[in-house]
């Protein structure tokens, strides 16, 4: 679908986020959309990303969009630069295809830049994202919202927790990890806990990419997922999310990893 440019007639003011409480900021110069795609699903579904990207500055903003593909290094993929007018935005129901010219699953790094391509710390960007598909056998859709986050709010930590997800006879559960290191693969241990039961998986994520895996082993209506960076040597920033999907209807929800209070 074609992109739609929208003009804003108001400016929202919101409180800033913290690393322990991950909520959208009113705006930021750099954002991460943790999951987006244009990808064939099962049972006649085809998933696309409906993304809104807004410039809250009173001047035109140059924005660099970098595609971080699933399970493949993304550092050498050429970015897409777009200009967004003052108090305006871009909306596309198939953002990955129509704006980025890509397919498959991945993450998107959204960065405000100056005319010479350098980082623009004065950028005031805001974004929302959902993955959706036409519902087979109906005229409706099924979708899942993914929270976007300012990169400055991604916690600099070795371990995050994911709560509020489910995996049982009704729901399947995926965990996604975005490796923000542009040059190195990173290794993570994903632990799924429910009561006294645990299941561990080791996951290698290529540089500047997303890897999403289906979790197995533990069936419980209430579980906790831990994602720990076990890369040897210096470790770089990462983001993790959980995604539960109803096995019957496709209804889904997601949540970002966070650093729980000690």
C-alpha positions, -999 to +999 in steps of 0.1 A: +000+000+000+011+036-006+023+056+023+000+083+037+014+116+049-006+131+078-005+166+092-007+171+129-028+198+145-016+192+180+015+181+199+013+155+227+032+160+259+042+128+277+063+119+307+097+103+299+102+065+304+127+047+325+146+015+319+125-003+345+091+011+332+091+008+295+064+031+280+064+053+249+081+086+253+064+117+239+092+118+213+129+108+209+157+112+183+160+074+178+135+046+181+135+008+178+105-010+163+113-045+177+093-065+152+079-058+117+075-077+086+060-087+053+058-125+055+036-154+046+019-171+076+001-204+081-035-212+070-038-185+043-025-156+064-001-130+052+014-106+078+022-070+072+032-041+094+010-011+099+034+016+111+029+053+120+060+075+122+055+111+133+078+141+134+069+165+162+094+192+153+084+225+138+108+219+110+112+191+084+131+161+097+154+138+078+149+102+091+171+071+085+154+037+085+176+007+089+162-028+084+175-055+108+165-088+092+157-120+110+187-143+116+210-126+092+235-097+096+220-064+088+250-040+090+256-040+053+220-034+043+216+001+028+194+024+049+164+042+035+163+079+042+130+098+042+120+134+049+090+141+071+075+176+072+070+197+103+043+183+126+036+156+100+039+118+098+040+088+075+015+061+078+016+028+058-003-004+064+025-023+046+055-003+058+082-030+053+073-035+016+062+000+005+087+022+025+117-001+030+113-024-001+120-055+021+102-087+029+104-112+058+106-105+095+129-081+111+133-050+134+136-014+123+159+012+137+145+047+132+170+076+136+167+113+131+196+126+110+210+159+098+214+168+061+250+153+062+237+120+076+250+125+111+228+118+142+204+146+150+199+148+188+172+174+183+149+149+166+114+144+180+101+112+166+073+090+177+061+057+162+035+030+167+036-005+151+013-035+147+016-067+126-017-077+110-032-101+085-066-106+068-085-132+087-091-162+065-128-168+059-139-133+070-137-097+059-118-087+091-083-087+103-062-101+131-033-081+145-007-078+172+007-045+186+044-043+193+056-015+216+082+008+202+110+022+224+135+050+224+170+034+221+181+056+250+156+037+272+169+002+263+184-010+296+222-016+296+220-049+313+229-086+310+195-099+319+159-089+314+126-105+324+094-110+303+061-115+321+025-115+311+029-141+284+014-176+282+022-210+268-003-238+273-028-258+253-044-226+241-014-204+233+020-207+217+049-184+227+077-168+208+106-148+221+124-123+200+159-108+206+172-078+188+211-076+187+221-039+184+258-047+180+267-038+144+297-062+141+293-091+165+270-120+170+257-123+206+247-154+225+217-155+249+203-180+273+165-180+274+150-196+305+112-203+308+101-209+344+068-220+359+068-232+395+097-256+399+099-263+361+125-247+339+135-250+302+167-234+288+176-226+252+208-210+240+203-186+211+229-169+188+217-137+172+238-123+143+250-087+144+224-060+138+195-084+135+165-100+150+160-136+159+126-150+170+123-185+184+093-206+195+096-217+231+091-253+241+091-275+271+070-257+297+032-255+295+017-232+321-009-204+322+015-182+341+052-182+332+082-160+335+109-157+308+144-146+315+168-136+287+205-134+297+233-121+275+261-147+279+284-135+251+320-138+261+340-105+264+324-071+260+286-072+256+264-048+237+229-036+240+200-059+231+162-059+234+139-089+240+102-093+237+077-121+242+047-128+219+018-151+228-006-163+200-040-180+204-038-213+186-074-211+175-082-174+167-047-159+161-054-133+188-020-122+201-002-099+225+034-089+232+055-074+259+091-060+262+117-074+285+125-052+315+149-050+344+129-060+376+137-041+408+161-059+431 
